[in-house]
Amino acid sequence: MKADILNILRSRDGVISGEAIREQLDISRVSVWKHIQKLQQAGYTIESTPKGYRLIDSPDIPYPWEFKEKEFLIHYFPEIESTMDTARDLARNGCAPFTVVVADRQKNGRGRMKRVWVSEAGGLYMTIVLRPQVPLSYGMRHMFAVSVVLCRVIREWTGVDARVKWPNDILVDGQKLCGMLSEMETEADMVYYLNVGIGVNVNNDPPTDEPNCCSLRQLTGRSWSRKDLLSRFMTALKDYLSHMDLGQVVSDWKTLSSTPGKPVRIVMPDQTVEGIAIDVDDTGGLIIELADGIRKTILFGDCFEQHEPATHHP
């Protein structure tokens, strides 16, 4: 009902009477008034006059009713411990693919390698549940697909030169705009669910102790709608995955990548290695060349690019 009332209010530049809303929705005037009150309490600026109602402004909050036919997929929280934790529970309980848990703030947001993800107001923090129905060995390609789609959406929508960094960050001029974290469970060697946690710095100011981070607002000098970003991303991801050629995903990722050719430091749970990023193989593993010329394929770890000119052995 909230979505229906908002659609009616947004279809008019001026005031629309409560009676007109009542007739269109076949509900009572009292019900109209109660829903208007709830929308006002949710942050919508709706002017009430003797002649009716007028929508003046809408909050940039990803309420489920703002997403039309995707409404049942959105689980919004003003504050949450972690979108990953909640999405895990939903996935284990059989939620639909493309279910999204999104929050304005996370109290215990986390990145890869158990690092803390600071979740200040103005960013887009979410976990999306995927059910790709592929063998475990193909799981990383779906992670690459998510980063490809989000990077393309950001580039096309905002005009910033966003690039993917192995394994799945998104950078602009070497500064981190977006981080991702994945978690999956399997059944009989098939992926049961793949959850992708995503944090995008949209209108927030990244903490000063993270000097290599940036936000869309900082990059462009204007604010961007988190609702629009989420909606565009969900639509584009579903379209990409429904037509995805598993053999093409890594190639698509490479066209957007900032990693190959750069000196890198890879931090893994048990060791740290340094070398030149050479390529990404068909499974998504990063091939690096060590100082002694030996090439090594890295399947998991945090990658830190060193932004000086890179050379490597032939």
N, C-alpha and C positions, 0 to 999 in steps of 0.2 A: 504493500500500500504506500509506503514511503516513496518508492521508486515511481509509482503511478502519479502521486501528487507532485513530485518534483518535475516529472515530464510535463505535466499540465502547466505548472508555474513557469517552466523554462520555455514553453511554447508561446508565451505572451510577454510582450515588452512592458506592458502596464499591469494594472490591477485586474484580477479575476475574482469574481464573487464566490463566496462559499457555496451558494446555490448552484452555480455552474459546475463547480468541482463535484458537488454532491450528485448532480444529474449524470455526469460523465462516469462516475465510479459506482453509482447506485448504492450509496451509503448515506447515513444520516448526517445532518449538519453538525451534530455534536461529535460524531466520529471524525469528520473533517477537522474540526477545531482541535481535537485531541491529538491527531496526527501532526498537525501544524505545530502544536506545542512541543511534541517530542522532537521534531526536526529543529526547532529553535534551541532546545536544550542540547542537541547534538552539534550545535555550532553554526547552523544555517541562519543567515540574517534574512528573516521574512517579515516584511512590514504588514501589520494588521491595521486596516482602516475600516470605516463604516461601509465602504463599498466592496471590501473584500481583501485579498492578499496579493502581495507582490514580493517576488524573490529578488533580493538585492545582491546577496553574495553567498557563495558556498565554500565551506572549509576544504582544504586540501587534505582530506582524511579518506583513506581507502575503505570506506564502509561497504559492506557487501552489496547493498541495494544500488550502489553507483555503477555496477558492472552488468546490468541487464541480465542476459541469459547465462552469464557466468556467476551470478549471485550465489548459487548453492555451493560453488567451489571456494569461496572466499571466507576465511576465518580471521576476523580482525580483532586485535587487542590493543588498547591504549598502551599497556605495559605488560610484559611477559618475562618469565625467566629466560627462555630461549625458544625461538621459533623452531629450531631443530628438534628439541625435546617434544614439543607438542605435535609436530608433524610426524615424528616417529610413532607416537601413540595412534594417531589417525591412520597411518599407513598400515600398522599391524592389525588394526581393526577393519581393514578393507575399504578405506575411503576411495573415492573415484580418482583416476589419473587426472593430473593438473590441478588437484586440490592445492590451495595456497594458504599458508599461515603467515600473516603479516602483522607487524607491530610498529607502533610509533617509537617505542623504546624497548630495549632488552636489558634486564638486570644482569644477566650472565651470558651475554653474547660471546661466541667464540669463533676463532678462525682455525686454520690448520695448525697442526703441531701443538694443540691445546693453548694457543695464544688467545688473549682477550681481544674481542672486537668491541671497541667503544661505540655505543649506539646512542648518539645524541639526537635530540629532536630535529626533524628536518630531513633525515635520511630515510631511505627505503630499505627496510629489513624484513626479509621474507625467506621462507623455505617452500619449495614447490615439490610435490610428490609426483614422480614419474613411475610408470609401470611398462618398461620397454619390451618385456617378454623376449629377451635375448640371453644368450649364454653370458656367464660372468665376464669372459674375456672381452666382450663388446661394451662393458659398462663404461669404460673411460671415453669411448667415442661419443656416448650420449652426454657426458660431461662437456666434452669439446663442443658438441652441438649447442648446448645451453650458452656457453661463452660466446660462440659465433653469433647466435641470434641476438643476445643482449648487446654485444658490441655493434652489430649492424644497426639495431634500433637506435642506440645512442648516437651513432654517427649520422644516420639519416634524419633523426628528429632534431638534434641540437646543432649539428654541423661541426662538432669538435672531432679532432683526429684521434679517436679512441683506437687502441691497439690491444690485442690479447697477449698475455705473457704466460708462458708455461708455468704450472699446469692450467691455471684458469683465472688468473687475475685480469683486470682490464686497466690499462694505463693510458695516460695522456702526457706526452713529453716526459716519460719516465716517472711520472707521479701516479700513485695508486688512486684510481677512481672507484674501483669495485673489487671486492674480494668474494671468493666462493669457497664453499666447503661441501664435500659430498659424503653421503653415508648410504650404504646399501645392505640389504639382506637377500639371501638366496634360498631357493627351494630346488633341490635336486639339480644343482649347477646352473639353474636359470635364475635370472634376476627377479626377485619378488617385488621389490620396490627400490627405486633410487631417489633419495631425497637430496636436493641441492639447496644449500643455504646460501643466500645472496645478500650482501650488504652494499648498497650504492650510496655514495655521498652525493646527495641531490642539492638540498638547500641548507645543509648543516655546515658548520665550520669544523673541519677535522682538528683534533687536539694538537696543540703546539708541540707536544713531544713526539709527534709523528710528522716530521718535516717533509717527507716524501709522499704525502697524501694531498689530494685536491678534491674539490666538489664541483658540480656543474655550475652552481651559482658563482663560485670564485672564477671559474674559467670563462664564463660568458657575461658576468655582470648583471644577471637577471635571475629571477626565480623560475623554477620549472614545476609542473604538476606531477606529484608522485602518483596520483590516480591515473593520469594519462600514460605515464611510463609503464606502470604495472599492466594496464589494459593493452597497450601496444605490444609489450613483451609477451603476454599470455597468448594473444592472437597469433603473433609471428612464430612463437615456439610451437604451437600446435600445428600450424601450417607446415613448418620446416620438418618436424618429426613425422608428420603424416606422409610426406613425400621424400623422406630421407633415403639417400643411397649411402649405406654404411661405408662403402669404399671411397666416397667423396668427402666425408666429414673432415678428415684430417687435412685434405687439400684446401677445403674452404677455410679451415683454421689458419693454415700457413699464409694465406693471402692477407690475413689481418694481423699476423704475428710480429712482435717486436723482438723476439728472442734469438732466432738463428743468426749466427755471425758475431754474437756478443760474448765477451768474457762473462762467465757466470760462477756463482758460488751456490752449491746445492746443499741445503741442510736437511739431513735425514735423521731419524731417531737414534741411529747408532754411529753415524759418522758425518763428516762434512767433506765434500770434494769440490775442487775448482778446475775449471777448464774453459774451453771455447765451445759454445753451443753450435753444433754442426747441423742437426736436422731433428725432425720428429718422425718416428717410424709409424707404420700403419696401425699399430695398437695405441699410439699416443705416448709412447716412451720417448724421453729426450736423449738424444745421442750427443755426448760431449767428448771432446778430445782433451786428454790430460796433458800435462807438461812434457811427459816422455813420449807423446805421440800415440799412446794407446787410446782406443775409443771405448767408451763405456755407455751402456744404456741405463738410464735412470727411470724407474717406474713410479717412484713416490718421493716427495720431498718439497721443501720450500726453495724456490729459485730466486736468487737476488742477482739482477743484472748489474754489471759494472759498465758505465756508459763512456768507455774510452774506445778508440778505434781497435778493431779486432782483426787479428791475423791467425791463420792456422796452417798446419802442415797440409800439403796436397794429398 
